[in-house]
Amino acid sequence: MDEYDLRSEELDTIKAIYEDLSIIDTSTQSGTVLVPIVLDGEISVRLEVADPKVSLSTKVAFLPPVSFTFVLPEKYPYEAPPDIEIQSVVLAADTVSQIGADLAQMWYEMKDQVLFSMIDFIQQKTHEYADEISDKTIFCNKQELYEKLRAYDQEKRLDSFNGSTFNCEICQRDLKGDKCVKFSDCNHVFCRVCLRDFFVSLIDSGDVEKVHCPDFQCGKDVLQVREKYLRLDFLGGDNFDFEEFKHKIMTPPIKPDVVHGILGTDAEGTALYEKYSTIYTDHQHALIAKLFPMRLVSCPRPHCSSMIFRENTQDRLVVCRQCGYAFCNTCRKSFHSSSIDCSRKRDDTIYHGIAVEDIELWIAEGKSTPAGNELRCRYGHELLRKVADEYTMDQMFNEMLREESHEFSKCPTCDIVIQRSEGCNKMRCSHCYTFFCHLCSTFLDQDHPYDHFKDRASPCYNRLFQGMPGTEDLN
């Protein structure tokens, strides 16, 4: 048998043995074999980048294989070695170089067909590498490498799932994974047909909060979480964490792309998904409007009916997700510099449609003077009388609020007047949950509300308990 036949025979044998892992081209006497790195379990992969600072981590069960590429020259196998190349995204560069040198030396020792021996040698090295990193973390200094490892792992997990057989807990049929869906949080598996029918019935009835894993225990767990986080004693507690509440109650149990995939990506499935999203959003808006009315605001543009959820109530900037309009939540106008305190820039020259100057003139001189007669002709006697009475009462009330001897203060967010019956000067509005100072009505940081009373530059420094009922006799 001549050398050409020997080359073709070896390539055909490799193609037959490593069918799913090889690409063989007998016309060019070349090929590539992918040698897997088989892990015993999951390992950690971590991304650390200094500038800009990025820190991510994930678990992977599969790593990209070592690529072994070869070309068989005309005088192979007895007179010339194969041209080889080793590539790997996880093995160190010096390790790859050493493997290449060892493979080249292998032919010089044998001077015969060596491809099987070379592949076996690479397999031994991948096993050694897998054992070496079994309890360690792979560190990446480039995000591209991190994403490549993560994407490969997800692809192989999906391939493994699709090739396995599962029993649907609803219809009790045994089906391949490509006909099923696995919920990542609980690992329960159901067939796509049963899940779609179940979700469609919930969407049609409006019970979109129940669109989650159909397992009984999972449904019970979701119900218990909602009961816990919607209790009034929990919402009103000092340890209430809105970010935790948002994660537990306002975040759908299943990722939107998974729901969309179960319902279908065709026209009918997309319409169902849009219906689900609309109902879910409406339910969330109704819940937030009831529990946290100051976190839900409407877009001020007349043609836009969108409702916007405020992530941070201390930030006046609100951006409508539907039309993109950025506005100030305080004055409801186009957003401006945060240095402009529009909450204090109200139009004090007009009161209920009447110039304040005219109201004060009417109160001072009355209706019998020429100026009073002119005002009566301009606005009407009854309107002037009612507005003047309300203006007088408002002035008296505002004067009372400016005195520190009373127990009333006005919320800087919603302007509701609150009476302090007990406790210190750190106040929380019962309507919008804003933290503010009872003495000066300044916004307080939601995470560190007491810093205002510890700051030596603050006018309320060391006055946390000043005026608190029961401390009158304390020095």
C-alpha positions, 0 to 999 in steps of 0.5 A: 500500500503506497503512502497516499493510501496510508494517509487516506486510511488513517484519515478515514479511520479518525473520521469514523472514530471521532465523527462528532469531534472531527472535520476531515478533508481527504482532498487536502489530506488534512483535518481537525479534531476537537479534544474535550476537557471533561470536568467532574462538576461545576467550576467557577469562572471569574472576570476581574478588570481594573479599568473600567472596574468589572467583577463578574463570576459564574459557574460552568460545567463545560469548557471549550475543547483543545483544537488539534489541526494537522496536515499530512505531507506527501512523504508522511508517515515514514519520511516526513512528520505531520504539520500540526497546530494546537489551540486552546482558549483555557490552557496557558500559552506555555502549556500549549507550546509544550504539548506541541513540542512533545507531539513533534518529538513523538513522530521522530521517535516513531516515524510512523502513523502517529495521529492516534497517539497524538490525540491520545496524548492530548486527551491525557493532558486535558484530563490532567488539566481538569483534575488540576482545576477541579477545586479552583477558579479560572480567572479571566482578565478580558471580558471577551474570554469570560463571555466566550466561556459562559456562552460555550457552557450554556450551549453545551448545557442546552445540547445535553438537556435536549438529548436527555429524556424527561417525564412531564409532571403534568401529562406524565409523558416521557419526552426529549429535552427539546420538547420540554422546559426546565426552570432554572431556580427549581430544576422542575421539567415540564413539556412545552405543550402543557406549559403553554396551555397552563400559561394561556389559561392564566393569561386569559383569566388575568391571573398573570402572577401565577405564571410560574413553575406549576409545581405545587411547592413552587406555587406555595412558595410564591404565595408565601413570599407575597403574603410576607412582603405585602403585610402592613407590619412588614411594609411599615417596619423600620427595616423595610428594604424597598430593593428587596421588596422590588426583587421579591414582588415586582420581578416576574418569577420567570424571565420574559424571554422564557415566557415568550419562548413558551408561548411561541415566537409566532404571531399568536405567541407574540400577541399572547406575550404582549397581553401577558406583559400588559396585564402584569404591568397594569397589576404592578402599577395598581399595587405600587399606586396603592402601597407607594403612591409617590413612586408611580408618576404619569408622564406629563406629556398630553399625548403620552399615557405612560406610568413611570415607576420611580426607582429612587424617590430622592432623585427628581429626574424621571424619564418616560420609557415610552416617549423618552421625555425627561422631566422633573418630578417636582415641577413636572417640567422639562428636567433642569439642573438639580441645583435649581430648587424648583420645590421652593420656586412656586408662583407666590404672586398668584393665589387661586387665580388672583394676584396676591397683591390684590388680595392683600389690598382687599384685606387691608382696605376693604370693599368700601374704598375706590381700590376695593370697588375696582377689585370687586368689579374685576373679580366679583365680591363673593370670589374675593371674599372666599379667596381672601378668607382662605389666603388669611387662613393659609398665612396663619397656618404657614406662620404656625409651621414656621414656629419650632414650638409646635409639633407640625411639619410639612413633607418636602415631597408631597406637602402633607402636614404631619403632626409629631406625637412622639419620637425624635426629629427624624420623620417619615411621611406616612403618605409617601414614605419620605424621610425628612427633618422635623425641624427644617423639613430637609430631605434625609438620606433613606439609607442614612437618615441620622447623618443630618443630625451628626453633620457639624455643618447642619443647622440641626446638628446634635438636635435629634431629640430637641423638643421630643415629648418627654425630654422637656426636663433633660439638659 
